[in-house]
C-alpha cells in the first residue's frame, strides 16, 4: 500500500506496487523460455547437427556471450529512445520469432526428402539454427538490462526495503523458470517424434519455450496500465562518452559514479567463465555418467536443474537466516565481500568437478589413435570360429553368438583376416581407416564363409526383415546386413519390432545403460517373439551423476552471494538516469566471461578435461585476490543523496549568475582532469 503524502502511486499489495507481480510473472516465463532452450542446446549441436564436443562448446559459449553483449544495445534504446517499456515489448517480439525459428530448424523431416532418418541438407538446419540464435540473443539480451531496472522503477524512494526484497523475488522467479524448464525440456527432447522417421524430439523441446516466450510477452502487455513508466532522458550513452567536453557538473558527477562501479566489474567476468560451463562442459561431463536414480532416469541435460532447485531453496535461507545471523555476529558482510566469497566458492566447485572427472576418466574406453584401428569380432555361426589377423598373425577363437573385446592394430599393418570354421577357411580383406572402431561379424553359411563390418542391428536370419525400435524405423535388412548406430535415451527399454513379410515379431530391449553402445543380433522370429542377442561395444557409464551434486551445490552457494548481490549493488550505486547502463555493464561481464572460456579452452590445448577444470579454478582464485584488494578501497555512495545535493546546487546557481559562471568553469576544469 502507498504511504501517505506520496501522491498518485500505483495500486499496492502487501506493501509492493501491484505492477511488479506482472513483471515477476513475465520474467518467470521469459527465463523458462531461455533456459529451457539453452538446456538442450549443446546436445542439439552434438547429436542433431553432429558437431564434436569442442566445437559444440565453442558455439554454445559464443551464443551465450552474444546474449550478454546485446544488453548494451537494449540499454541504449531504453534510456535514450523508446523507454524501458517499449523496448521490452519490441525486443520480446524479436525474441519470440527467434524461438520459433529455432524450433523449425530442429525439424528433421524439413530436409529429409529420401526419408532415411537423416537430414539431406544439414546446412539448411545450421543456417536456420544460427538465425534463430541470433534473434534470441538480440531479444533476450536487449530486454535483460531493462526488466530488472523497470521493476526497480516501480518503487518510491521510501520503499528501499521492498525494492531490496523485489530483487530477491525477481531472482527467485528467474531460477523458478529455469528449474521447471530444465526439468521439462530434456524430457520433451528424449521423446521420439517425426513424420517420416522418429527422432529425438528437439522441435518440441524448442517449441514449448517459444510458446512460453509468447505468454511472457502477453502477460507483460496486460500490466501496461499499472506501470510507472520513466521517460527516456536523452542519449545518455553518448552523453557519458562526451561528458569530458560538456560543462555539466551533474553529468560529470554521475559519469564518475558509474565509472567507479564499472572499474570494479573488470575482474568479475572470470566468475561467469566458470559458472556458464554448467550448460556446456558439465552437461557433456554428465553424458559420461550414469543417470539411473532407481525409479527415475535422469538425462544429462536435466542435471542442470540442480542449480535452480538449490537457488529456490538457498535464496530465502540466505535472506531470512544466514545474513541476519552474520549481522548478529557483528560481521560487516558488505556487498563486495559477498561477491568475493561467491568467486571463491565457484573456484572450489571446479576443483570438485576436476575430482569427479578424474574418476570418470578411469572408466572411459580407450579409443584408437589416428594411425590405429580397433576391431572386435562377433560369431554369428553355430560353431566356434577361429579368426586370424594378418600380417601380425593375431589369433582369436570366438564361441557361437558371442563376441570378443576390441583389439588395437596399426592400420597400415592390418591387411587381411582369415576366418576358419573347422577345416573350412577363407581369407578376406578388411577395409578399415585409422582412428575408427569396427565390429567384424563372421558366419559359415551354405555358400561359404562371410565377414562384414557392421554396427547396431544385424540380421542373422535368411530372410529380409524390417526393424523398428522405440519408434525409430531402421528400414529393411537383408541377410547378414546391418544398420548404422542410432542414439536412444539412456536407462530405458524400448519395444523392438521385427517384420517379415507382414508378420511382426516383438521383443523388449534390454535396459541400455547411459553411454553404452550395443550390437543387437536378430537370430530368430518364432511365435511372434523375436530372439535377440546383445553384444556390448562400449560399456555403460559407471560413475553416478549424483557425484555432480556437490559441485553444483558449491557453485550455487557462490551464485547466491555473487549474482543476487550484484544485481542489487548495480542498481543501488547507479544514478537515476543511468541504471540500465550499469545493469548492462553488469551483464556485459557475463559476455566477457563466455569469451574467456573460448580463449582459455582454445589456448590451453589441454588434453585432459580435469586439467582444464583446475586451470579455470586457479585463474578464478587469482582474480578473486585482485578483486578483494580493489573492493577494499571502494567507497559506497548514495546516488539519491548526491543528486539531491546537485539539485540544491543547481537551484542556487540559477539564483546567482556569478555562481553559475563559477560552476561552469569548475565543471570545465573537472572535465579536463
PyMOL commands that set and color helices and strands:
alter all, ss='L'
color gray80, all
select helices_A, chain A and resi 19-39+41-48+53-69+71-105+108-110+122-153+160-190+202-226+236-245+249-265+269-278+281-286+300-328+335-361+411-413+545-572+579-604+609-632+639-655+657-671
alter helices_A, ss='H'
color red, helices_A
select strands_A, chain A and resi 12-13+16-17+192-193+199-200+292-293+296-297+372-379+385-390+394-398+407-410+416-421+424-429+436-445+448-459+465-469+472-477+482-483+495-500+503-508+517-526+529-538
alter strands_A, ss='S'
color yellow, strands_A
deselect
rebuild
show_as cartoon
